[in-house]
Amino acid sequence: MKIKLNKEQKIGLFAIIIAVSLYFTINYLKGKDIFGSTNTYYTVFDNVEGLSATSPIYIKGYKVGTILEIKYLEQQEKFLITMKVDAKYHIPQNSAAQLYSSSILGGKSIRINIVNGGKIIGERDTLRSEIEPGIIDNIAAQIIPLKDQATELIANLNKTFVSVNEVLNDQAKEQLSVSIANLNKTLKSIKAIASNIEGKNPEIASIITNLDTLSFSLNKSAAALDKGLADITEVTSSLKKADIEGTITSLKNVLIELNNPNGSIGKLIKTDSLHTSIDSLVRDIDVLVKNIQKDPKKYIKISVF
């Protein structure tokens, strides 16, 4: 038996089919599993930037559920996350719901880090929450200190440039130019001297050889000089040990005796009688010599045998 539907009934049936299809489609797009069995869990975050309802939930990279709702708790200033997870996955109570960056563009997802060994949580239990720093956060954490350092460096460079501009006025620039010119002249002079020295290498080598010879001779003479100094030192020591003072005293006494007119030597030196006697003797001898010259026969007899 065929059921005959009029035009209005056909339109109503078509509308119902469209509505049911839309319902399943919308829930599917939201991540809801209409025909599967799921468990509801909760977790709480301070910040859910980048996270949205219908975002996937993973366990070790495998999708096991979706976020059903994100609700802001005004009094606690926190966000309550309602999660639907496939009932065939058992979650121990020490596990954590971790918020992490699922894309470079800043999209966020939740993964459940399973910690084995604990009691399995039940329906509508709450998981503890964790937040993994995203790639952008890590880059920002490294760039911000560099930015601060770069800002400080630029500020210091600005100060340096200002100081240099203040120092390098027109007069200073002119003096600097003169100094550079003088430095160039000095470098040219040094280059010329170096060329002259290089050209006189044989003469310099000869001078060095002569200096070596002279040094060798001085080393040989140094030994003889040391010996001479040792001899002088020995003589000095001998003189130091000798009784020079006693000798001088004795000589002084002799001089005193010579100058004493009452002494024997003093009488010979100071008295005129000795001088007179000697003078008379000389005169007599002179007369005798003259007489012998005049008449030698008188004084000298010669016998011939």
Secondary structure, DSSP 8 states (H G I E B T S, - for coil): ------HHHHHHHHHHHHHHHHHHHHHHHTT--SSS-EEEEEEEES--TT--TT-EEEETTEEEEEEEEEEEETTTTEEEEEEEEETTS--BTT-EEEEEE-STT--EEEEEE--TTS-B--TT-B-EEEE---HHHHHHHHHHHHHHHHHHHHHHHHHHHHHHHHHS-HHHHHHHHHHHHHHHHHHHHHHHHHHHHHHTHHHHHHHHHHHHHHHHHHHHHHHHHHHHHHHHHHHHHHHHHS-HHHHHHHHHHHHHHHH-TTSHHHHHHH-HHHHHHHHHHHHHHHHHHHHHHH-HHHH------
